[in-house]
Amino acid sequence: MQKIRKLFKAIHSREDGITGLETAIILIAFVIVASVFAFVVLSTGLFSAERGKETVFAGLEKARGNLEVRGALTVQDVDADGDIDDEDGLDAGTDSDDTVVFNLSTSAGGAPVLVDPAATSNSVVINYIDADDRVADATYAVNEIQGDGDSLLENGELFEITSYLPTGSALVANEIFTLEVVPPQGGTLLISRTMPAEIDPIMDLH
């Protein structure tokens, strides 16, 4: 009998086990780790979704602020003084007394845009570029063709813009020039034209 007891005691002497408390601690640790991971995943997803929404709204705002030219662009050689080429007696080009005229409107669904040459901020700016010069914030004037009497260009309204060539600038035959019409919000409107082979008092450039 004594031998049997010693045998059972030897069998159970090396048996290991864990208590219910240890099991609970391990399970709680797994739950906490899973909760933290789920929180990180959800936070990252919400942040990405918010950034995506901001990007979409910014793109819509940029598109809604776009301007467009309605009709042709006209270069007016209004003075023809001192611009005569001595070789053939023809007008050699325009100077800073001459103008570039075009009609401006908002694109379909575009947001209202302030077009006020006297404003110092939040208004349309026109930059002039040719082969020899780049002049920022060139002088221009506004003639309201269709509108409600204010300087805000809105849907359905049409403004005639007269841009004056910067001092010292001149456009000669076959020269390419560009007007950058920059609104306070939205994309920049680039108007690029080529002067005709012969300078006339009125030149309609499509």
GUKEKOL-20376 format. One record per residue: residue number from 1; x, y, z of N, C-alpha, C in turn; residue in one letter. Coordinates in steps of 0.02 Angstrom, whole numbers, plus 50000, padded with zeros to 5 digits. Example, Ala and Ser with C-alpha at 12.3 -4.5 7.8 and 13.67 -1.06 7.14 Angstrom:
// residues 2
+-----+-------+-------+-------+-------+-------+-------+-------+-------+-------+-----+
|   n |   n_X |   n_Y |   n_Z |  ca_X |  ca_Y |  ca_Z |   c_X |   c_Y |   c_Z | res |
+-----+-------+-------+-------+-------+-------+-------+-------+-------+-------+-----+
|   1 | 50660 | 49716 | 50390 | 50615 | 49775 | 50390 | 50660 | 49835 | 50390 |   A |
|   2 | 50642 | 49888 | 50354 | 50684 | 49947 | 50357 | 50645 | 50002 | 50394 |   S |
+-----+-------+-------+-------+-------+-------+-------+-------+-------+-------+-----+
// end
This chain:
// residues 206
+-----+-------+-------+-------+-------+-------+-------+-------+-------+-------+-----+
|   n |   n_X |   n_Y |   n_Z |  ca_X |  ca_Y |  ca_Z |   c_X |   c_Y |   c_Z | res |
+-----+-------+-------+-------+-------+-------+-------+-------+-------+-------+-----+
|   1 | 50041 | 49940 | 50000 | 50000 | 50000 | 50000 | 50043 | 50063 | 50000 |   M |
|   2 | 50097 | 50058 | 50039 | 50143 | 50114 | 50043 | 50176 | 50126 | 49975 |   Q |
|   3 | 50190 | 50074 | 49939 | 50222 | 50080 | 49874 | 50174 | 50113 | 49824 |   K |
|   4 | 50110 | 50095 | 49829 | 50061 | 50125 | 49783 | 50055 | 50200 | 49795 |   I |
|   5 | 50056 | 50220 | 49859 | 50052 | 50291 | 49876 | 50113 | 50329 | 49849 |   R |
|   6 | 50171 | 50298 | 49857 | 50231 | 50330 | 49831 | 50229 | 50337 | 49755 |   K |
|   7 | 50199 | 50286 | 49721 | 50193 | 50289 | 49648 | 50149 | 50347 | 49625 |   L |
|   8 | 50090 | 50354 | 49658 | 50044 | 50409 | 49640 | 50074 | 50478 | 49656 |   F |
|   9 | 50112 | 50479 | 49712 | 50145 | 50542 | 49731 | 50197 | 50561 | 49680 |   K |
|  10 | 50234 | 50512 | 49653 | 50285 | 50526 | 49602 | 50254 | 50549 | 49537 |   A |
|  11 | 50195 | 50520 | 49521 | 50161 | 50540 | 49458 | 50138 | 50612 | 49461 |   I |
|  12 | 50111 | 50633 | 49518 | 50082 | 50701 | 49523 | 50131 | 50753 | 49548 |   H |
|  13 | 50192 | 50735 | 49562 | 50239 | 50783 | 49591 | 50261 | 50836 | 49542 |   S |
|  14 | 50261 | 50823 | 49476 | 50284 | 50872 | 49425 | 50226 | 50902 | 49385 |   R |
|  15 | 50166 | 50893 | 49404 | 50109 | 50919 | 49366 | 50101 | 50993 | 49381 |   E |
|  16 | 50102 | 51037 | 49323 | 50093 | 51109 | 49329 | 50023 | 51129 | 49309 |   D |
|  17 | 50000 | 51186 | 49330 | 49934 | 51210 | 49312 | 49930 | 51285 | 49322 |   G |
|  18 | 49876 | 51315 | 49299 | 49864 | 51387 | 49307 | 49798 | 51397 | 49341 |   I |
|  19 | 49794 | 51451 | 49377 | 49732 | 51466 | 49413 | 49684 | 51504 | 49369 |   T |
|  20 | 49622 | 51510 | 49390 | 49572 | 51549 | 49354 | 49589 | 51622 | 49348 |   G |
|  21 | 49623 | 51650 | 49400 | 49644 | 51720 | 49399 | 49695 | 51734 | 49344 |   L |
|  22 | 49743 | 51690 | 49336 | 49792 | 51699 | 49283 | 49760 | 51697 | 49214 |   E |
|  23 | 49712 | 51650 | 49206 | 49676 | 51646 | 49142 | 49639 | 51711 | 49127 |   T |
|  24 | 49607 | 51738 | 49178 | 49570 | 51801 | 49170 | 49617 | 51858 | 49150 |   A |
|  25 | 49675 | 51861 | 49181 | 49723 | 51914 | 49165 | 49745 | 51910 | 49092 |   I |
|  26 | 49758 | 51849 | 49069 | 49779 | 51840 | 49000 | 49724 | 51861 | 48952 |   I |
|  27 | 49662 | 51842 | 48966 | 49605 | 51860 | 48923 | 49595 | 51936 | 48922 |   L |
|  28 | 49601 | 51967 | 48981 | 49593 | 52040 | 48984 | 49648 | 52075 | 48943 |   I |
|  29 | 49708 | 52049 | 48947 | 49763 | 52078 | 48908 | 49748 | 52074 | 48833 |   A |
|  30 | 49723 | 52016 | 48810 | 49704 | 52009 | 48740 | 49650 | 52059 | 48720 |   F |
|  31 | 49600 | 52067 | 48764 | 49545 | 52114 | 48749 | 49571 | 52185 | 48745 |   V |
|  32 | 49616 | 52204 | 48791 | 49643 | 52272 | 48791 | 49683 | 52285 | 48727 |   I |
|  33 | 49726 | 52238 | 48709 | 49765 | 52246 | 48648 | 49721 | 52252 | 48587 |   V |
|  34 | 49669 | 52209 | 48583 | 49623 | 52212 | 48526 | 49585 | 52278 | 48525 |   A |
|  35 | 49566 | 52304 | 48584 | 49530 | 52368 | 48587 | 49573 | 52425 | 48563 |   S |
|  36 | 49637 | 52426 | 48585 | 49683 | 52478 | 48563 | 49694 | 52475 | 48488 |   V |
|  37 | 49704 | 52416 | 48462 | 49714 | 52408 | 48390 | 49652 | 52432 | 48351 |   F |
|  38 | 49593 | 52413 | 48375 | 49531 | 52434 | 48342 | 49524 | 52509 | 48344 |   A |
|  39 | 49542 | 52541 | 48401 | 49537 | 52614 | 48407 | 49584 | 52648 | 48358 |   F |
|  40 | 49646 | 52621 | 48352 | 49694 | 52650 | 48305 | 49668 | 52645 | 48233 |   V |
|  41 | 49641 | 52586 | 48216 | 49615 | 52576 | 48148 | 49557 | 52623 | 48133 |   V |
|  42 | 49510 | 52628 | 48181 | 49453 | 52673 | 48171 | 49474 | 52746 | 48167 |   L |
|  43 | 49521 | 52767 | 48210 | 49544 | 52836 | 48209 | 49578 | 52852 | 48143 |   S |
|  44 | 49619 | 52806 | 48119 | 49653 | 52817 | 48055 | 49602 | 52822 | 47999 |   T |
|  45 | 49552 | 52778 | 48000 | 49501 | 52780 | 47948 | 49461 | 52845 | 47949 |   G |
|  46 | 49442 | 52868 | 48009 | 49405 | 52930 | 48014 | 49447 | 52990 | 47992 |   L |
|  47 | 49511 | 52990 | 48011 | 49555 | 53044 | 47990 | 49563 | 53045 | 47914 |   F |
|  48 | 49572 | 52986 | 47884 | 49580 | 52982 | 47812 | 49517 | 53005 | 47777 |   S |
|  49 | 49459 | 52985 | 47803 | 49395 | 53005 | 47773 | 49386 | 53081 | 47777 |   A |
|  50 | 49406 | 53110 | 47835 | 49399 | 53183 | 47843 | 49445 | 53220 | 47795 |   E |
|  51 | 49506 | 53196 | 47788 | 49553 | 53228 | 47741 | 49528 | 53221 | 47669 |   R |
|  52 | 49500 | 53162 | 47654 | 49472 | 53153 | 47587 | 49415 | 53201 | 47574 |   G |
|  53 | 49372 | 53211 | 47624 | 49316 | 53258 | 47616 | 49342 | 53329 | 47605 |   K |
|  54 | 49393 | 53348 | 47644 | 49421 | 53415 | 47635 | 49451 | 53424 | 47565 |   E |
|  55 | 49483 | 53371 | 47540 | 49512 | 53375 | 47472 | 49458 | 53383 | 47420 |   T |
|  56 | 49403 | 53345 | 47427 | 49348 | 53350 | 47380 | 49317 | 53419 | 47381 |   V |
|  57 | 49305 | 53446 | 47441 | 49275 | 53513 | 47446 | 49322 | 53567 | 47418 |   F |
|  58 | 49388 | 53558 | 47430 | 49436 | 53606 | 47402 | 49436 | 53603 | 47326 |   A |
|  59 | 49431 | 53543 | 47298 | 49428 | 53536 | 47225 | 49365 | 53568 | 47197 |   G |
|  60 | 49308 | 53558 | 47231 | 49246 | 53588 | 47209 | 49250 | 53664 | 47213 |   L |
|  61 | 49279 | 53690 | 47266 | 49286 | 53762 | 47273 | 49330 | 53791 | 47218 |   E |
|  62 | 49383 | 53754 | 47202 | 49429 | 53777 | 47149 | 49393 | 53778 | 47082 |   K |
|  63 | 49353 | 53725 | 47068 | 49317 | 53722 | 47004 | 49263 | 53775 | 47000 |   A |
|  64 | 49228 | 53787 | 47057 | 49173 | 53835 | 47057 | 49197 | 53907 | 47048 |   R |
|  65 | 49260 | 53920 | 47061 | 49285 | 53988 | 47055 | 49312 | 54006 | 46987 |   G |
|  66 | 49308 | 53960 | 46939 | 49340 | 53972 | 46874 | 49304 | 54025 | 46834 |   N |
|  67 | 49344 | 54062 | 46795 | 49318 | 54114 | 46750 | 49328 | 54090 | 46679 |   L |
|  68 | 49292 | 54122 | 46633 | 49300 | 54105 | 46563 | 49289 | 54167 | 46520 |   E |
|  69 | 49321 | 54166 | 46461 | 49314 | 54221 | 46412 | 49254 | 54207 | 46368 |   V |
|  70 | 49212 | 54256 | 46359 | 49154 | 54251 | 46315 | 49167 | 54293 | 46252 |   R |
|  71 | 49171 | 54259 | 46196 | 49183 | 54295 | 46133 | 49257 | 54304 | 46119 |   G |
|  72 | 49271 | 54350 | 46074 | 49340 | 54361 | 46051 | 49376 | 54410 | 46097 |   A |
|  73 | 49441 | 54412 | 46088 | 49483 | 54461 | 46121 | 49506 | 54512 | 46069 |   L |
|  74 | 49501 | 54576 | 46087 | 49515 | 54630 | 46039 | 49574 | 54672 | 46064 |   T |
|  75 | 49623 | 54681 | 46020 | 49678 | 54727 | 46034 | 49664 | 54792 | 45998 |   V |
|  76 | 49665 | 54847 | 46034 | 49650 | 54913 | 46005 | 49713 | 54956 | 46004 |   Q |
|  77 | 49734 | 54973 | 45944 | 49789 | 55021 | 45936 | 49757 | 55090 | 45932 |   D |
|  78 | 49745 | 55119 | 45991 | 49701 | 55177 | 45995 | 49735 | 55242 | 45976 |   V |
|  79 | 49801 | 55244 | 45974 | 49833 | 55308 | 45960 | 49871 | 55310 | 45894 |   D |
|  80 | 49907 | 55257 | 45878 | 49948 | 55254 | 45817 | 49998 | 55311 | 45812 |   A |
|  81 | 50019 | 55338 | 45870 | 50068 | 55392 | 45869 | 50137 | 55365 | 45888 |   D |
|  82 | 50185 | 55378 | 45845 | 50252 | 55354 | 45858 | 50262 | 55281 | 45845 |   G |
|  83 | 50212 | 55247 | 45816 | 50217 | 55176 | 45804 | 50225 | 55160 | 45730 |   D |
|  84 | 50244 | 55209 | 45690 | 50248 | 55199 | 45618 | 50318 | 55175 | 45599 |   I |
|  85 | 50319 | 55121 | 45561 | 50383 | 55095 | 45536 | 50405 | 55138 | 45477 |   D |
|  86 | 50465 | 55168 | 45483 | 50489 | 55214 | 45432 | 50501 | 55180 | 45365 |   D |
|  87 | 50512 | 55114 | 45364 | 50528 | 55080 | 45303 | 50468 | 55074 | 45256 |   E |
|  88 | 50410 | 55054 | 45283 | 50352 | 55044 | 45240 | 50294 | 55090 | 45256 |   D |
|  89 | 50301 | 55132 | 45306 | 50248 | 55178 | 45323 | 50189 | 55147 | 45359 |   G |
|  90 | 50195 | 55083 | 45378 | 50140 | 55049 | 45413 | 50151 | 55052 | 45488 |   L |
|  91 | 50097 | 55042 | 45524 | 50100 | 55041 | 45597 | 50141 | 54980 | 45618 |   D |
|  92 | 50192 | 54993 | 45659 | 50238 | 54939 | 45677 | 50215 | 54900 | 45738 |   A |
|  93 | 50171 | 54926 | 45778 | 50149 | 54889 | 45837 | 50111 | 54934 | 45886 |   G |
|  94 | 50095 | 54905 | 45943 | 50059 | 54941 | 45995 | 50108 | 54965 | 46049 |   T |
|  95 | 50084 | 55011 | 46090 | 50125 | 55034 | 46146 | 50082 | 55037 | 46209 |   D |
|  96 | 50108 | 55070 | 46261 | 50074 | 55069 | 46325 | 50010 | 55111 | 46326 |   S |
|  97 | 49995 | 55147 | 46273 | 49932 | 55184 | 46270 | 49876 | 55140 | 46242 |   D |
|  98 | 49892 | 55081 | 46218 | 49843 | 55038 | 46185 | 49815 | 54986 | 46234 |   D |
|  99 | 49761 | 54953 | 46213 | 49723 | 54911 | 46260 | 49708 | 54842 | 46231 |   T |
| 100 | 49692 | 54796 | 46277 | 49668 | 54730 | 46260 | 49599 | 54723 | 46293 |   V |
| 101 | 49548 | 54707 | 46254 | 49479 | 54706 | 46278 | 49450 | 54636 | 46269 |   V |
| 102 | 49416 | 54611 | 46321 | 49383 | 54546 | 46316 | 49325 | 54545 | 46366 |   F |
| 103 | 49278 | 54499 | 46354 | 49220 | 54490 | 46398 | 49234 | 54432 | 46447 |   N |
| 104 | 49216 | 54443 | 46510 | 49230 | 54395 | 46562 | 49166 | 54374 | 46597 |   L |
| 105 | 49159 | 54309 | 46610 | 49102 | 54283 | 46647 | 49125 | 54225 | 46690 |   S |
| 106 | 49082 | 54202 | 46734 | 49097 | 54143 | 46774 | 49077 | 54081 | 46734 |   T |
| 107 | 49111 | 54025 | 46748 | 49092 | 53962 | 46717 | 49026 | 53938 | 46747 |   S |
| 108 | 48996 | 53887 | 46716 | 48932 | 53862 | 46739 | 48938 | 53838 | 46812 |   A |
| 109 | 48895 | 53866 | 46854 | 48897 | 53848 | 46925 | 48953 | 53880 | 46964 |   G |
| 110 | 48989 | 53926 | 46933 | 49046 | 53957 | 46967 | 49025 | 54004 | 47022 |   G |
| 111 | 49068 | 54010 | 47072 | 49055 | 54055 | 47128 | 49066 | 54127 | 47107 |   A |
| 112 | 49031 | 54175 | 47138 | 49042 | 54246 | 47123 | 49115 | 54267 | 47135 |   P |
| 113 | 49139 | 54312 | 47092 | 49209 | 54335 | 47096 | 49210 | 54411 | 47095 |   V |
| 114 | 49247 | 54440 | 47141 | 49254 | 54513 | 47142 | 49301 | 54536 | 47087 |   L |
| 115 | 49276 | 54581 | 47045 | 49317 | 54609 | 46990 | 49318 | 54685 | 47000 |   V |
| 116 | 49365 | 54707 | 47040 | 49368 | 54778 | 47058 | 49441 | 54800 | 47054 |   D |
| 117 | 49459 | 54839 | 47003 | 49529 | 54861 | 46996 | 49553 | 54905 | 47053 |   P |
| 118 | 49507 | 54936 | 47090 | 49527 | 54979 | 47146 | 49538 | 54941 | 47210 |   A |
| 119 | 49516 | 54878 | 47213 | 49523 | 54838 | 47274 | 49596 | 54817 | 47283 |   A |
| 120 | 49617 | 54813 | 47346 | 49686 | 54794 | 47362 | 49692 | 54721 | 47383 |   T |
| 121 | 49635 | 54686 | 47390 | 49638 | 54615 | 47409 | 49572 | 54582 | 47387 |   S |
| 122 | 49575 | 54516 | 47379 | 49517 | 54474 | 47363 | 49482 | 54494 | 47299 |   N |
| 123 | 49520 | 54521 | 47251 | 49492 | 54540 | 47186 | 49535 | 54508 | 47131 |   S |
| 124 | 49507 | 54508 | 47071 | 49542 | 54481 | 47013 | 49605 | 54523 | 46999 |   V |
| 125 | 49660 | 54488 | 46984 | 49723 | 54520 | 46965 | 49740 | 54497 | 46895 |   V |
| 126 | 49764 | 54542 | 46853 | 49783 | 54525 | 46784 | 49858 | 54536 | 46777 |   I |
| 127 | 49893 | 54483 | 46757 | 49965 | 54487 | 46743 | 49976 | 54486 | 46668 |   N |
| 128 | 50023 | 54525 | 46645 | 50038 | 54532 | 46573 | 50105 | 54499 | 46558 |   Y |
| 129 | 50107 | 54458 | 46504 | 50169 | 54424 | 46484 | 50177 | 54428 | 46409 |   I |
| 130 | 50236 | 54448 | 46387 | 50253 | 54442 | 46316 | 50326 | 54418 | 46311 |   D |
| 131 | 50354 | 54422 | 46252 | 50422 | 54396 | 46242 | 50475 | 54433 | 46281 |   A |
| 132 | 50460 | 54495 | 46300 | 50510 | 54537 | 46333 | 50494 | 54554 | 46406 |   D |
| 133 | 50431 | 54550 | 46425 | 50411 | 54574 | 46491 | 50363 | 54525 | 46525 |   D |
| 134 | 50365 | 54528 | 46591 | 50312 | 54498 | 46632 | 50295 | 54549 | 46686 |   R |
| 135 | 50235 | 54576 | 46683 | 50214 | 54629 | 46728 | 50156 | 54603 | 46770 |   V |
| 136 | 50165 | 54602 | 46836 | 50112 | 54580 | 46881 | 50065 | 54638 | 46897 |   A |
| 137 | 50002 | 54620 | 46908 | 49951 | 54669 | 46927 | 49947 | 54727 | 46878 |   D |
| 138 | 49936 | 54710 | 46815 | 49929 | 54761 | 46763 | 49865 | 54801 | 46773 |   A |
| 139 | 49864 | 54863 | 46750 | 49806 | 54906 | 46757 | 49750 | 54883 | 46711 |   T |
| 140 | 49689 | 54883 | 46737 | 49631 | 54866 | 46696 | 49570 | 54904 | 46720 |   Y |
| 141 | 49519 | 54906 | 46677 | 49456 | 54939 | 46692 | 49399 | 54891 | 46678 |   A |
| 142 | 49342 | 54902 | 46710 | 49285 | 54857 | 46704 | 49224 | 54896 | 46679 |   V |
| 143 | 49190 | 54868 | 46629 | 49128 | 54895 | 46604 | 49074 | 54841 | 46611 |   N |
| 144 | 49025 | 54854 | 46652 | 48973 | 54804 | 46664 | 48924 | 54802 | 46605 |   E |
| 145 | 48923 | 54746 | 46570 | 48876 | 54738 | 46514 | 48810 | 54710 | 46539 |   I |
| 146 | 48813 | 54658 | 46579 | 48755 | 54630 | 46612 | 48772 | 54618 | 46685 |   Q |
| 147 | 48731 | 54645 | 46730 | 48745 | 54636 | 46801 | 48694 | 54673 | 46843 |   G |
| 148 | 48708 | 54674 | 46909 | 48661 | 54705 | 46955 | 48690 | 54769 | 46986 |   D |
| 149 | 48742 | 54797 | 46955 | 48767 | 54861 | 46977 | 48825 | 54859 | 47026 |   G |
| 150 | 48846 | 54799 | 47048 | 48904 | 54796 | 47093 | 48964 | 54768 | 47057 |   D |
| 151 | 49020 | 54761 | 47092 | 49082 | 54737 | 47062 | 49090 | 54662 | 47068 |   S |
| 152 | 49038 | 54628 | 47091 | 49041 | 54555 | 47100 | 49014 | 54522 | 47036 |   L |
| 153 | 49058 | 54484 | 47003 | 49039 | 54448 | 46943 | 49005 | 54383 | 46963 |   L |
| 154 | 48941 | 54378 | 46948 | 48901 | 54320 | 46969 | 48875 | 54283 | 46908 |   E |
| 155 | 48843 | 54225 | 46922 | 48815 | 54185 | 46868 | 48767 | 54226 | 46826 |   N |
| 156 | 48774 | 54221 | 46760 | 48729 | 54257 | 46715 | 48751 | 54328 | 46700 |   G |
| 157 | 48804 | 54353 | 46733 | 48827 | 54421 | 46722 | 48886 | 54421 | 46674 |   E |
| 158 | 48897 | 54478 | 46643 | 48951 | 54485 | 46593 | 48986 | 54552 | 46603 |   L |
| 159 | 49052 | 54550 | 46613 | 49092 | 54610 | 46621 | 49140 | 54617 | 46561 |   F |
| 160 | 49146 | 54678 | 46536 | 49196 | 54693 | 46484 | 49259 | 54718 | 46520 |   E |
| 161 | 49314 | 54683 | 46508 | 49378 | 54701 | 46540 | 49423 | 54735 | 46489 |   I |
| 162 | 49447 | 54794 | 46506 | 49495 | 54830 | 46465 | 49562 | 54830 | 46501 |   T |
| 163 | 49609 | 54792 | 46475 | 49675 | 54787 | 46506 | 49724 | 54832 | 46468 |   S |
| 164 | 49757 | 54875 | 46504 | 49804 | 54922 | 46474 | 49874 | 54891 | 46471 |   Y |
| 165 | 49907 | 54900 | 46414 | 49975 | 54874 | 46408 | 50021 | 54911 | 46457 |   L |
| 166 | 50063 | 54875 | 46493 | 50108 | 54907 | 46542 | 50155 | 54957 | 46508 |   P |
| 167 | 50175 | 55006 | 46547 | 50222 | 55056 | 46522 | 50287 | 55024 | 46499 |   T |
| 168 | 50308 | 55041 | 46439 | 50369 | 55012 | 46410 | 50358 | 54949 | 46371 |   G |
| 169 | 50297 | 54921 | 46375 | 50282 | 54860 | 46337 | 50254 | 54878 | 46269 |   S |
| 170 | 50267 | 54835 | 46220 | 50241 | 54846 | 46153 | 50230 | 54778 | 46120 |   A |
| 171 | 50179 | 54774 | 46079 | 50164 | 54714 | 46042 | 50174 | 54727 | 45967 |   L |
| 172 | 50215 | 54687 | 45936 | 50228 | 54695 | 45865 | 50195 | 54638 | 45827 |   V |
| 173 | 50199 | 54642 | 45760 | 50167 | 54591 | 45718 | 50194 | 54522 | 45734 |   A |
| 174 | 50149 | 54473 | 45737 | 50164 | 54402 | 45748 | 50190 | 54387 | 45818 |   N |
| 175 | 50185 | 54433 | 45863 | 50209 | 54421 | 45931 | 50155 | 54386 | 45973 |   E |
| 176 | 50177 | 54340 | 46016 | 50131 | 54305 | 46061 | 50131 | 54340 | 46128 |   I |
| 177 | 50072 | 54350 | 46156 | 50066 | 54379 | 46223 | 50014 | 54339 | 46263 |   F |
| 178 | 50018 | 54345 | 46329 | 49973 | 54308 | 46373 | 49949 | 54353 | 46429 |   T |
| 179 | 49885 | 54348 | 46444 | 49857 | 54380 | 46503 | 49838 | 54326 | 46554 |   L |
| 180 | 49864 | 54332 | 46614 | 49845 | 54287 | 46669 | 49791 | 54322 | 46710 |   E |
| 181 | 49731 | 54295 | 46709 | 49676 | 54322 | 46749 | 49671 | 54279 | 46812 |   V |
| 182 | 49692 | 54308 | 46868 | 49698 | 54269 | 46930 | 49643 | 54290 | 46978 |   V |
| 183 | 49594 | 54248 | 46991 | 49542 | 54264 | 47040 | 49567 | 54249 | 47111 |   P |
| 184 | 49535 | 54276 | 47163 | 49557 | 54262 | 47231 | 49551 | 54188 | 47249 |   P |
| 185 | 49502 | 54153 | 47219 | 49494 | 54082 | 47229 | 49481 | 54049 | 47162 |   Q |
| 186 | 49503 | 53987 | 47155 | 49492 | 53951 | 47092 | 49552 | 53954 | 47047 |   G |
| 187 | 49545 | 53923 | 46989 | 49601 | 53917 | 46942 | 49614 | 53982 | 46904 |   G |
| 188 | 49676 | 53989 | 46883 | 49697 | 54048 | 46844 | 49676 | 54039 | 46771 |   T |
| 189 | 49647 | 54091 | 46742 | 49627 | 54091 | 46672 | 49684 | 54119 | 46630 |   L |
| 190 | 49711 | 54078 | 46584 | 49765 | 54099 | 46540 | 49736 | 54117 | 46472 |   L |
| 191 | 49748 | 54178 | 46450 | 49725 | 54201 | 46384 | 49786 | 54215 | 46342 |   I |
| 192 | 49800 | 54172 | 46294 | 49859 | 54179 | 46252 | 49838 | 54191 | 46180 |   S |
| 193 | 49866 | 54242 | 46149 | 49849 | 54260 | 46080 | 49912 | 54278 | 46041 |   R |
| 194 | 49907 | 54276 | 45975 | 49961 | 54296 | 45930 | 49940 | 54357 | 45890 |   T |
| 195 | 49981 | 54406 | 45889 | 49965 | 54467 | 45850 | 49965 | 54451 | 45776 |   M |
| 196 | 49923 | 54486 | 45736 | 49921 | 54473 | 45664 | 49984 | 54497 | 45629 |   P |
| 197 | 49988 | 54480 | 45565 | 50048 | 54499 | 45526 | 50050 | 54573 | 45512 |   A |
| 198 | 49993 | 54607 | 45516 | 49992 | 54680 | 45504 | 49950 | 54712 | 45558 |   E |
| 199 | 49975 | 54766 | 45586 | 49942 | 54800 | 45641 | 49887 | 54847 | 45615 |   I |
| 200 | 49825 | 54835 | 45639 | 49769 | 54878 | 45621 | 49745 | 54915 | 45683 |   D |
| 201 | 49703 | 54967 | 45675 | 49676 | 55002 | 45734 | 49637 | 54956 | 45780 |   P |
| 202 | 49598 | 54908 | 45751 | 49560 | 54859 | 45790 | 49579 | 54791 | 45764 |   I |
| 203 | 49602 | 54746 | 45809 | 49622 | 54679 | 45789 | 49583 | 54629 | 45831 |   M |
| 204 | 49541 | 54590 | 45798 | 49498 | 54540 | 45830 | 49535 | 54473 | 45832 |   D |
| 205 | 49557 | 54453 | 45891 | 49597 | 54392 | 45898 | 49554 | 54338 | 45930 |   L |
| 206 | 49536 | 54287 | 45892 | 49494 | 54233 | 45918 | 49536 | 54185 | 45958 |   H |
+-----+-------+-------+-------+-------+-------+-------+-------+-------+-------+-----+
// end
